[in-house]
């Protein structure tokens, strides 16, 4: 299993040159960046878990979780992003994340 930070849009100038030489897309979506990380993990034969990183708002986290799923990531660790919120807000966020992973089937009957 490989635990890795979620790839951002920012690329250092020296790294940009390496990516350009290898014909790896630079202006890619979150899903494309996640897919590249998964592919880099022994050609996709290792589990890639993405770390949540710094505290984020309630709209950014689900967007990142969807990008991880679309990029064939195996999931993310969002503990800090959940426990630093009030309990009700944290539970709502975690339900939303589970619902995304379950394809929208979890929250259908939850109010």
C-alpha distances in whole Angstrom, upper triangle without the diagonal:
4,7,10,13,15,17,21,24,25,25,26,29,28,25,27,29,26,24,28,28,25,27,24,25,26,27,25,24,21,19,20,18,15,15,16,13,11,13,12,9,10,13,11,9,6,5,6,7,11,13,16,18,22,24,25,28,28,28,25,22,23,23,20,18,20,19,16,17,19,17,14,12,10,11,12,13,17,18,20,22,23,24,26,28,31,30,32,30,27,27,28,25,23,25,25,21,21,24,22,19,22,24,27,27,27,29,32,34,33,36
4,6,10,12,14,17,21,21,21,23,26,24,21,23,25,22,21,25,25,23,24,21,22,23,24,22,21,18,17,18,15,13,14,13,10,9,12,10,7,10,12,11,11,7,6,5,6,8,10,14,16,19,22,23,26,26,26,23,21,22,22,18,17,19,18,14,16,18,15,14,11,10,11,11,12,16,17,19,20,22,23,25,27,30,30,31,29,26,27,28,25,22,25,24,21,21,24,22,19,22,24,27,28,28,30,33,35,33,36
4,7,10,12,15,19,20,20,21,25,24,21,23,25,23,22,25,26,24,25,22,23,22,23,21,20,17,17,18,15,12,14,14,11,11,14,13,10,13,15,14,14,10,8,6,5,6,7,11,12,16,18,19,22,23,23,20,18,19,19,16,15,18,16,13,15,18,15,14,11,10,10,9,9,13,14,15,17,19,20,21,24,27,27,28,26,23,24,25,22,20,23,22,18,19,22,20,18,22,23,26,27,26,28,31,33,32,34
4,6,8,12,15,16,16,18,21,20,17,19,22,20,19,22,24,21,22,19,20,19,20,18,17,14,15,15,12,10,13,12,9,10,13,11,10,14,15,14,15,12,10,7,6,5,6,9,10,14,17,17,21,22,22,18,16,18,18,14,14,17,15,12,15,17,14,14,11,11,11,9,10,13,15,15,16,19,20,21,23,27,27,28,26,23,25,25,22,20,23,22,19,20,23,20,19,23,24,26,28,27,29,32,34,32,34
4,6,9,12,13,14,16,19,19,16,18,21,20,18,22,23,22,22,19,19,17,18,17,16,12,14,15,11,10,13,13,10,12,15,14,13,17,18,17,18,15,14,10,9,5,5,7,7,10,14,14,18,19,19,15,14,16,16,12,13,16,13,11,15,17,14,15,12,13,12,9,10,12,14,14,14,17,19,19,21,25,25,27,24,21,23,24,20,19,22,21,18,20,22,20,19,23,24,25,28,27,28,31,33,31,33
4,6,10,11,13,15,19,20,16,17,21,19,17,21,23,21,21,17,17,15,16,14,12,9,11,12,9,7,11,11,9,11,14,14,14,18,18,16,18,16,14,10,9,5,6,7,8,11,13,13,16,17,16,13,11,13,12,8,10,12,10,8,12,13,11,13,10,12,11,9,10,11,15,15,14,17,19,19,21,24,25,26,23,21,22,22,18,18,21,19,16,18,20,17,17,21,21,23,25,25,26,29,31,29,31
4,7,8,9,12,16,16,13,14,17,16,14,17,19,18,18,14,13,12,12,11,10,8,10,10,6,7,10,10,8,11,13,13,14,18,17,16,19,17,16,12,12,9,10,10,10,13,16,15,18,19,18,14,14,15,14,10,12,14,11,10,14,14,11,14,12,14,14,12,14,15,18,18,17,20,23,22,24,28,28,29,26,24,26,25,21,22,24,22,19,21,23,20,19,23,23,25,28,28,28,31,34,32,33
4,5,8,11,14,16,13,13,17,16,14,17,20,19,18,15,13,11,11,10,9,8,11,11,8,10,13,12,12,15,17,16,18,21,21,20,23,21,20,16,15,12,12,12,11,12,15,14,16,18,16,13,13,15,13,10,13,15,11,12,16,15,14,16,15,18,16,15,16,16,19,19,17,21,23,22,24,27,28,29,26,24,26,25,22,22,25,22,20,23,24,21,21,25,24,26,29,29,29,32,34,33,33
4,6,10,12,15,12,11,15,15,13,15,18,18,17,13,11,8,7,8,8,8,11,11,9,11,14,13,13,17,18,17,20,23,22,22,25,24,22,19,18,15,16,15,14,15,17,16,18,20,18,14,16,17,14,12,16,16,13,14,17,16,15,18,17,20,19,18,20,20,23,22,20,24,26,25,26,30,31,31,28,27,29,28,24,25,27,24,22,25,26,23,23,27,26,27,31,31,31,33,36,35,35
4,7,9,12,10,10,13,14,13,14,18,18,17,14,13,9,10,11,12,12,15,14,11,14,17,15,15,19,20,19,21,24,24,23,26,25,24,20,20,17,17,16,15,15,18,17,19,22,20,17,18,20,17,15,19,19,16,17,21,20,18,21,20,23,22,20,21,21,24,23,21,25,27,26,27,31,33,33,30,28,31,30,26,27,30,27,25,28,29,26,26,30,29,31,34,34,34,36,39,38,38
4,6,8,6,6,10,11,9,11,14,15,15,12,11,8,10,11,13,13,16,14,11,14,16,14,14,18,19,17,20,22,22,23,26,24,24,20,21,18,18,19,17,18,21,21,23,25,24,20,21,23,20,18,21,22,18,19,22,21,19,22,20,23,23,22,23,24,26,25,24,28,30,29,30,34,36,36,33,31,34,33,29,30,33,30,27,30,31,28,28,32,31,33,36,36,37,39,42,41,41
4,6,5,6,9,10,10,12,14,15,16,14,14,11,13,15,17,17,20,18,15,18,20,17,17,21,21,19,21,24,24,25,28,26,26,23,23,20,20,21,19,20,23,23,25,28,27,23,24,26,24,21,24,25,22,22,26,25,22,25,23,26,26,24,25,26,28,27,26,30,32,30,32,36,38,39,35,34,36,36,32,33,35,33,31,33,35,32,32,35,35,37,40,40,40,42,45,44,44
4,5,5,7,9,10,11,13,15,15,14,14,11,14,16,19,19,22,20,17,20,22,19,19,23,23,21,24,26,26,27,30,29,29,26,26,24,24,25,22,23,26,26,29,31,30,26,27,29,27,24,27,28,24,25,28,27,24,27,26,29,29,28,29,30,32,31,30,34,35,34,36,40,41,42,39,37,40,39,36,36,39,36,34,37,38,34,35,38,38,39,43,43,43,45,48,47,47
4,5,5,7,9,10,11,13,15,14,15,13,16,18,21,21,23,20,18,20,22,18,18,22,22,19,22,24,24,26,28,27,28,25,26,24,24,25,23,25,28,28,31,33,32,28,29,31,28,26,29,29,26,26,29,28,25,27,26,29,29,28,29,30,33,31,31,35,37,35,38,41,43,44,41,39,41,41,37,37,40,38,35,38,39,36,35,39,39,41,44,44,44,47,50,48,49
4,5,5,6,9,10,11,12,11,12,10,13,15,17,18,19,17,14,17,18,15,15,18,18,16,18,21,21,22,25,24,24,21,22,20,21,23,21,23,26,26,29,31,29,26,26,28,25,23,25,26,22,22,25,24,21,23,22,25,26,25,26,27,30,29,29,32,34,33,35,39,40,41,38,36,38,38,34,34,37,35,32,34,36,32,32,35,35,37,40,40,41,44,47,45,46
4,5,5,6,9,10,10,9,10,7,11,13,16,17,19,16,14,17,18,15,16,19,19,17,20,22,22,23,26,25,26,23,24,22,23,24,22,24,27,26,29,31,29,25,26,28,25,23,25,25,22,22,25,24,21,24,23,26,27,26,27,29,31,31,30,33,35,34,36,40,41,42,39,37,39,38,35,35,37,35,32,35,36,32,32,35,35,37,40,40,41,43,46,45,46
4,5,5,6,9,10,10,11,10,13,15,19,20,22,18,16,20,20,17,18,21,20,18,21,23,22,24,27,27,28,25,27,25,26,27,26,27,31,30,33,34,33,29,30,31,28,26,29,29,25,25,28,26,23,26,26,29,30,29,31,32,35,34,33,37,39,38,40,44,45,46,42,41,43,42,38,38,41,38,35,38,39,35,35,38,38,40,43,44,44,46,50,49,50
4,5,5,6,9,9,11,10,14,15,19,19,20,17,15,18,18,14,15,18,17,15,18,19,19,21,24,24,25,22,24,23,24,26,25,27,30,30,33,34,33,29,29,31,28,25,28,28,24,24,26,25,22,24,23,26,28,27,29,31,33,33,33,36,38,37,39,43,44,45,42,40,42,41,37,37,40,37,34,36,38,34,33,37,36,39,42,42,43,45,49,48,49
4,5,5,6,5,7,7,11,12,15,16,17,14,12,15,15,11,13,16,15,13,17,18,17,19,22,22,23,21,22,21,23,24,24,26,29,28,30,32,30,26,27,28,25,23,25,25,21,21,23,22,18,21,21,24,25,25,27,29,32,31,31,34,36,36,38,41,42,43,39,38,39,39,35,35,37,34,31,34,35,31,30,34,33,35,38,39,40,42,45,45,46
4,5,5,6,7,8,11,13,16,18,19,15,14,18,17,14,16,19,17,16,20,21,20,22,25,25,26,24,26,24,26,27,27,29,31,30,33,34,32,28,29,30,27,25,27,27,23,23,26,24,21,23,24,27,28,28,30,32,35,35,34,37,39,39,40,44,45,45,42,40,42,41,37,38,39,37,34,36,37,33,33,36,35,37,41,42,42,44,48,47,48
4,6,8,10,11,15,16,19,21,21,18,17,20,19,15,17,20,18,16,20,21,20,22,25,26,27,25,27,26,28,30,29,31,34,33,36,37,35,32,32,33,30,28,30,29,25,26,28,26,23,25,25,28,30,30,32,34,37,37,36,39,42,41,43,47,48,48,45,43,45,44,40,40,42,39,37,39,39,36,35,38,37,40,43,44,45,47,50,49,51
4,5,9,11,14,15,18,19,19,15,15,17,16,12,15,17,14,13,17,17,16,18,21,22,24,22,24,24,26,28,28,30,33,32,35,36,34,30,30,31,28,26,27,27,23,23,25,23,20,22,22,25,27,27,30,32,35,35,35,38,40,40,41,45,46,46,43,41,43,42,38,38,40,37,34,36,37,33,32,35,34,37,40,41,42,44,47,47,49
4,6,9,12,12,16,18,17,14,14,16,15,12,15,17,15,14,18,19,17,19,22,23,25,23,25,24,26,28,28,30,33,32,34,35,32,29,29,30,27,25,26,25,22,22,24,21,18,21,22,25,27,27,30,32,35,35,34,37,40,40,41,45,45,46,42,41,42,41,37,37,39,36,33,35,35,32,31,34,33,36,38,40,41,42,46,46,47
4,6,9,9,12,14,14,10,10,13,12,9,12,14,12,12,16,17,15,16,20,21,21,19,21,20,23,24,24,27,29,28,30,31,29,25,26,26,23,21,23,22,18,18,20,18,15,17,18,22,23,24,26,28,31,32,31,34,36,36,37,41,42,42,39,37,38,37,33,33,35,32,29,31,32,28,28,31,30,32,35,36,37,39,43,42,43
4,6,6,9,12,12,8,9,12,11,9,13,15,14,14,18,19,17,18,22,22,23,20,22,20,22,23,23,25,28,26,28,29,26,23,24,24,21,19,21,20,16,17,19,17,14,17,18,22,23,23,26,27,31,31,29,32,35,35,36,39,40,40,37,35,37,35,32,32,33,30,28,30,30,26,26,29,28,30,33,35,36,37,41,40,41
4,6,9,11,13,10,9,13,13,11,13,16,16,16,19,21,20,20,24,24,24,21,22,20,21,22,21,23,25,24,26,27,24,21,22,23,20,18,21,20,16,17,20,18,15,19,19,23,23,23,25,26,30,29,28,31,34,33,34,37,39,39,35,34,36,34,31,31,33,30,28,30,30,27,27,30,29,31,34,35,36,37,41,40,41
4,7,10,12,9,9,13,14,13,15,18,18,18,21,24,22,22,25,25,25,22,22,20,22,21,21,23,24,22,24,25,22,19,21,21,18,16,19,18,15,17,19,17,15,19,19,23,23,23,25,26,29,29,27,30,33,32,33,36,37,37,33,32,34,32,29,30,31,28,26,29,29,25,26,29,27,29,32,33,34,35,39,38,39
4,7,8,6,6,10,10,10,13,15,15,16,19,21,19,19,23,22,22,19,20,17,19,19,20,22,23,21,22,23,20,17,19,19,15,14,16,15,11,13,15,13,11,15,16,19,20,20,23,23,27,27,25,28,31,30,31,34,35,35,31,30,32,30,27,27,28,25,23,26,26,22,22,25,24,26,29,30,31,32,36,35,36
4,5,5,6,9,10,11,13,14,15,17,19,22,20,19,22,22,21,18,18,16,18,17,18,20,21,19,20,20,17,14,15,15,11,11,13,11,8,11,12,10,9,13,14,17,17,17,20,21,24,25,22,25,28,28,28,31,32,31,28,27,28,26,23,24,25,22,20,22,22,18,19,22,20,22,25,26,27,28,32,31,32
4,5,5,6,8,10,11,12,14,15,17,20,19,17,20,19,18,15,14,12,14,13,15,17,18,16,17,17,15,12,12,12,9,7,10,9,5,7,10,9,7,11,11,14,14,14,16,17,21,21,19,21,25,24,25,28,29,28,25,24,25,24,20,21,22,19,17,19,19,16,16,20,18,20,23,24,25,26,30,29,30
4,5,5,6,9,10,10,12,14,15,18,16,14,18,17,16,13,14,12,15,15,17,19,21,18,20,19,17,14,14,13,10,9,10,8,5,6,7,5,4,8,9,12,13,13,17,18,22,23,21,23,26,26,27,30,30,29,26,25,26,24,21,21,22,19,16,18,18,14,14,18,16,19,22,23,24,25,29,28,30
4,5,5,6,9,10,10,12,14,17,15,14,17,17,17,14,15,14,17,17,19,21,23,21,22,22,20,17,17,17,14,12,13,12,8,9,11,8,6,9,11,14,15,16,19,21,24,25,23,26,29,29,30,33,33,33,30,28,29,28,24,24,25,23,20,22,22,18,18,21,20,22,25,26,27,29,32,32,34
4,5,5,6,9,10,11,13,16,14,13,17,16,16,12,14,12,14,15,16,19,21,19,21,22,20,16,16,17,14,11,13,13,9,9,12,10,7,10,10,14,14,14,17,19,22,23,21,24,27,27,28,31,32,32,29,27,28,27,24,24,25,23,20,22,23,19,19,22,21,24,27,27,28,30,33,33,34
4,5,5,6,9,10,11,14,13,11,14,13,12,9,10,9,12,13,15,18,20,18,20,20,19,16,15,15,13,10,11,11,7,6,9,8,5,7,6,10,11,11,14,16,20,21,20,22,25,25,26,30,30,30,27,25,26,25,22,21,23,20,17,19,20,16,15,19,19,21,24,24,26,28,31,30,32
4,5,5,6,8,10,12,10,9,12,12,12,10,12,12,15,17,18,22,23,22,24,24,22,19,18,17,15,13,13,12,9,8,9,8,4,6,7,11,12,14,17,19,23,24,23,25,28,29,30,33,33,33,30,28,29,28,24,23,25,22,19,21,21,18,16,19,19,22,24,25,27,29,32,32,34
4,5,5,6,9,11,9,9,13,13,13,11,13,13,16,18,19,22,24,23,25,26,24,21,20,20,18,15,16,16,12,11,13,12,8,10,10,13,15,16,19,21,24,25,25,27,30,30,31,35,35,35,32,30,31,30,27,26,28,26,22,24,25,21,20,23,23,26,28,29,31,32,36,35,37
4,5,5,6,10,9,9,12,11,10,8,10,10,13,15,16,20,22,22,24,25,23,20,19,19,18,14,15,15,12,10,13,13,9,10,8,11,13,13,16,18,21,22,22,25,27,28,29,33,33,33,31,28,29,29,25,24,26,24,21,22,24,21,19,22,23,25,28,28,30,32,35,34,36
4,5,5,8,7,5,8,8,8,6,9,10,14,16,18,22,24,23,25,25,24,21,19,19,18,15,15,15,12,10,11,11,8,7,6,9,11,13,16,19,22,23,23,25,27,29,30,33,33,33,31,28,29,28,25,24,25,24,20,21,22,19,17,20,21,24,26,26,28,30,33,33,35
4,5,7,5,4,8,9,10,9,13,14,17,20,21,25,27,27,29,29,27,24,23,23,21,18,18,18,15,13,14,13,10,9,10,12,15,17,19,22,25,27,27,28,31,32,34,37,36,37,34,32,32,32,29,27,29,27,24,24,25,22,20,23,23,26,28,29,31,33,36,36,38
4,6,6,7,9,9,11,10,13,14,17,19,20,24,27,26,29,29,28,25,24,24,23,19,19,20,17,15,16,16,12,12,12,14,16,17,19,22,25,26,26,29,31,32,34,37,37,38,35,32,33,33,30,28,30,29,25,26,28,25,23,26,26,29,31,32,34,36,39,38,40
4,5,5,7,6,8,7,11,12,15,19,20,24,26,26,29,29,28,25,23,24,23,20,19,20,17,15,16,17,13,12,11,12,14,15,18,21,23,25,25,27,29,31,33,36,35,36,34,31,32,32,29,27,29,28,24,24,26,24,21,24,25,28,30,30,32,35,37,37,39
4,5,5,6,9,10,14,16,19,22,24,27,30,30,33,33,32,29,27,27,26,23,22,23,21,18,19,19,16,14,14,14,17,19,21,24,27,28,29,31,33,34,36,39,39,40,37,34,35,35,32,30,32,31,27,27,29,26,24,26,27,31,32,32,35,37,40,39,42
4,6,8,11,11,15,17,20,23,25,28,31,30,33,33,31,28,27,26,25,22,22,22,19,17,17,17,14,12,13,14,17,19,22,25,28,30,30,31,34,35,37,40,39,40,38,35,35,35,32,30,31,30,27,27,28,25,23,25,26,29,31,32,34,36,39,39,41
4,6,8,8,12,14,18,21,23,26,28,28,30,30,29,26,24,23,23,20,19,19,17,14,14,14,11,9,9,10,14,16,19,22,25,27,27,28,31,33,34,37,36,36,34,32,32,32,29,27,28,27,23,23,25,22,19,22,22,26,27,28,30,32,35,35,38
4,7,9,13,16,19,22,24,28,30,30,32,32,31,28,26,26,25,22,21,21,19,16,16,17,14,12,12,11,15,17,20,23,26,28,28,29,32,34,35,38,37,37,36,33,32,33,30,28,29,28,24,24,26,23,20,22,23,27,28,29,31,33,36,36,39
4,6,10,13,16,19,21,25,27,27,30,29,29,26,24,24,24,20,19,20,18,15,15,17,14,12,10,10,13,15,17,20,22,24,25,26,28,30,32,35,34,35,33,30,30,30,28,25,27,26,22,22,24,22,19,22,23,26,27,27,30,32,35,34,37
4,6,10,13,16,19,22,24,24,27,26,26,23,21,21,21,18,16,17,16,12,13,15,13,10,8,6,9,11,13,17,19,21,22,23,25,27,28,31,30,31,29,26,26,27,24,21,23,23,19,18,21,19,16,18,20,23,24,24,27,29,31,31,33
4,6,10,13,15,19,21,21,24,23,23,20,18,18,18,15,13,15,13,10,11,13,11,9,6,6,8,9,11,14,17,19,19,21,23,25,26,29,28,29,27,24,25,25,22,20,22,21,17,18,20,18,15,18,20,23,24,24,26,29,31,30,32
4,7,10,12,16,18,18,21,20,21,18,15,16,16,13,11,14,13,9,11,14,12,10,7,6,5,5,7,11,13,15,16,17,19,21,22,25,25,26,24,21,21,22,19,17,19,18,14,15,18,16,14,17,19,21,23,22,24,27,29,28,30
4,7,9,13,15,15,17,18,18,15,12,13,14,10,9,12,11,8,11,13,11,11,8,8,6,4,6,9,12,13,13,15,18,19,20,24,23,24,22,19,20,21,17,16,18,17,14,15,18,15,14,18,19,21,23,22,23,27,29,27,29
4,6,9,11,12,16,16,17,14,11,14,14,11,11,14,13,11,14,16,15,15,11,11,9,6,5,7,9,10,10,13,15,15,18,21,21,23,20,17,19,20,16,15,18,17,14,16,19,17,16,20,21,22,24,23,24,27,29,27,29
4,7,8,9,12,13,14,11,8,11,12,9,9,13,12,11,14,16,16,16,13,13,10,6,6,5,8,8,7,10,12,13,14,18,18,20,17,14,16,17,13,13,16,15,12,15,17,15,15,19,20,21,23,22,22,25,27,25,26
4,7,8,12,14,15,12,10,14,14,11,12,16,15,14,17,19,18,19,16,16,14,10,9,8,10,8,8,12,13,13,15,19,20,21,18,16,19,19,16,16,19,18,16,18,21,19,19,23,24,24,27,25,25,29,31,28,29
4,6,10,13,14,11,11,14,15,13,14,18,17,16,20,22,21,22,19,20,17,13,12,10,11,8,7,11,12,11,13,17,19,20,17,15,19,19,15,16,20,19,17,20,22,21,21,25,26,26,28,26,26,30,31,29,29
4,7,10,12,10,9,13,14,13,14,17,17,17,20,22,22,23,20,21,17,14,12,9,10,7,5,9,10,8,10,13,15,17,14,12,16,16,13,14,18,17,15,19,21,19,21,24,25,24,27,25,24,27,29,26,26
4,7,8,6,7,10,11,10,12,15,15,16,18,20,20,22,20,20,17,14,13,10,12,10,7,10,12,10,10,14,16,16,13,12,15,15,11,14,16,15,14,17,19,17,19,22,22,22,25,23,22,25,27,24,24
4,6,6,7,9,10,11,13,15,16,17,19,21,22,23,21,22,19,16,16,12,14,12,9,11,13,11,10,13,15,15,11,11,14,13,10,13,15,13,13,17,18,17,19,22,22,21,23,22,20,23,25,22,21
4,6,6,7,9,11,11,13,15,16,18,19,21,22,20,21,17,15,15,12,14,13,9,10,13,12,10,12,14,13,9,10,12,10,7,10,12,10,11,14,14,14,16,19,19,17,20,18,16,19,21,18,18
4,6,6,7,9,11,11,13,15,16,17,19,21,20,21,18,16,17,14,16,16,12,13,16,16,14,16,17,16,12,13,15,12,10,13,14,11,11,15,14,13,16,18,18,16,19,18,17,19,21,19,19
4,6,5,6,9,10,11,12,14,15,16,19,17,19,16,14,14,12,15,14,11,13,16,15,15,17,19,18,14,14,16,14,11,13,15,12,11,15,15,13,16,19,18,18,21,20,19,21,24,22,22
4,5,5,6,9,10,11,12,14,15,17,15,16,12,10,11,9,12,12,8,10,14,14,13,16,17,16,13,12,14,12,8,10,12,10,8,12,13,11,13,16,16,16,19,17,17,20,22,20,20
4,5,5,6,9,10,11,12,14,15,14,15,12,11,13,11,14,15,11,12,16,16,15,18,18,17,14,13,14,11,8,10,11,7,6,10,10,8,10,13,13,12,15,15,14,17,19,18,18
4,5,5,6,9,10,11,12,14,14,15,13,12,14,13,17,17,14,15,19,19,18,21,21,20,17,16,17,15,12,13,14,11,10,13,13,10,12,15,14,14,17,17,17,19,22,21,21
4,5,5,6,9,10,10,12,11,13,10,9,12,11,15,15,12,14,18,18,18,21,21,21,18,16,18,16,13,13,15,12,10,13,14,11,12,15,15,16,19,19,19,21,24,23,23
4,5,5,6,9,10,11,9,10,8,7,10,10,13,15,12,14,17,18,18,21,20,20,17,15,16,15,11,11,12,10,7,10,10,7,8,12,12,13,16,15,16,19,21,20,21
4,5,5,6,9,10,10,11,10,11,14,13,17,19,16,17,21,21,21,23,23,22,19,18,18,16,13,14,14,11,9,11,11,7,8,11,10,11,15,15,16,18,21,20,22
4,5,5,6,9,8,11,10,11,14,14,18,19,17,19,22,23,23,25,26,25,22,20,21,20,16,16,17,14,12,14,14,11,11,14,13,15,18,19,20,22,25,24,25
4,6,5,6,5,8,7,8,11,13,16,18,16,18,21,22,22,25,25,25,22,20,21,20,16,16,17,14,11,13,14,11,10,13,13,16,18,19,20,22,25,24,26
4,5,5,5,7,7,10,13,14,18,20,18,19,23,24,24,26,26,25,23,21,21,19,17,16,16,14,11,12,12,9,7,10,10,13,15,16,18,20,23,22,25
4,5,7,10,11,13,17,18,21,23,21,22,26,27,27,29,29,28,25,24,24,22,19,19,19,16,14,15,15,11,10,13,12,14,17,19,20,21,25,25,27
4,6,9,10,12,16,18,21,23,21,23,26,27,27,30,30,30,27,25,25,24,21,20,21,19,16,17,17,14,13,16,15,18,20,21,23,25,28,28,30
4,6,9,12,15,17,21,23,22,23,26,28,28,31,30,30,27,25,25,24,21,20,21,19,16,16,17,13,11,14,14,17,19,20,22,24,27,27,29
4,6,8,12,14,17,20,19,20,23,24,25,28,27,27,25,23,23,22,19,18,19,17,14,14,16,13,11,14,15,18,20,20,22,24,27,26,29
4,7,10,13,16,19,18,19,22,24,24,27,26,26,24,22,21,21,19,16,18,17,13,13,15,13,10,13,14,17,18,18,21,23,26,25,28
4,7,10,12,15,15,15,18,20,21,23,22,23,21,18,18,18,15,13,14,14,10,10,13,11,8,12,13,16,17,17,19,21,24,23,25
4,6,9,12,11,12,15,17,18,21,20,21,19,16,16,17,13,12,14,13,10,11,14,12,10,14,16,17,19,18,19,23,25,23,25
4,6,8,9,10,12,14,15,18,18,19,17,14,15,16,13,11,14,14,11,12,15,14,13,16,18,20,21,19,20,24,25,23,25
4,6,5,6,9,10,12,15,14,16,14,10,12,13,10,9,12,12,9,11,14,14,13,16,18,19,20,18,19,22,24,21,23
4,5,5,6,9,10,13,13,15,13,10,11,13,11,9,13,14,12,13,17,17,16,19,21,21,22,20,20,24,25,22,23
4,5,5,6,9,12,13,15,13,10,13,15,12,12,15,16,14,16,19,19,19,22,24,24,25,23,22,26,27,24,25
4,6,6,7,11,12,13,11,8,11,12,9,10,13,13,12,14,17,16,17,20,21,21,23,21,20,24,25,22,22
4,6,6,9,8,10,8,5,8,9,7,7,11,11,11,13,15,16,16,19,21,20,21,18,18,22,22,19,19
4,5,8,8,10,9,6,9,12,10,10,14,15,14,16,19,19,20,22,24,23,24,21,21,24,25,21,21
4,7,9,11,10,8,11,13,11,12,16,16,16,18,21,21,22,24,26,25,26,24,23,26,27,23,23
4,6,8,6,5,9,10,9,11,14,14,15,17,19,20,21,23,25,23,25,22,20,24,24,20,20
4,6,5,6,9,10,11,12,14,15,17,18,20,21,23,24,26,24,25,22,20,23,23,19,18
4,5,5,6,9,10,11,12,14,15,16,18,20,21,22,24,22,23,19,18,21,21,17,16
4,5,5,6,9,10,11,12,14,15,16,19,20,21,22,20,21,17,15,18,18,14,13
4,6,5,6,9,10,11,12,14,15,17,19,20,21,19,20,17,15,18,18,15,14
4,5,5,6,9,10,11,12,14,15,17,18,20,18,19,16,15,19,19,15,15
4,5,5,6,9,10,11,12,14,15,16,18,16,17,13,12,16,16,12,12
4,6,5,6,9,10,10,12,14,15,16,14,15,12,10,13,14,10,10
4,5,5,6,9,10,11,13,14,15,14,15,13,11,15,16,13,13
4,5,5,6,8,10,11,12,14,13,14,11,11,15,16,13,14
4,5,5,6,9,10,10,12,10,11,8,7,11,12,9,11
4,5,5,6,9,10,11,9,11,8,7,11,13,11,12
4,5,5,6,9,10,10,12,10,10,13,16,14,15
4,5,5,6,9,9,9,7,9,12,14,12,15
4,5,5,6,5,6,5,6,9,11,11,13
4,5,5,6,8,8,9,12,15,14,16
4,5,8,9,9,11,14,16,16,18
4,6,6,7,9,11,13,14,17
4,6,8,10,11,14,15,17
4,6,7,7,11,11,14
4,6,6,9,10,13
4,6,7,8,11
4,5,5,8
4,6,8
4,7
4
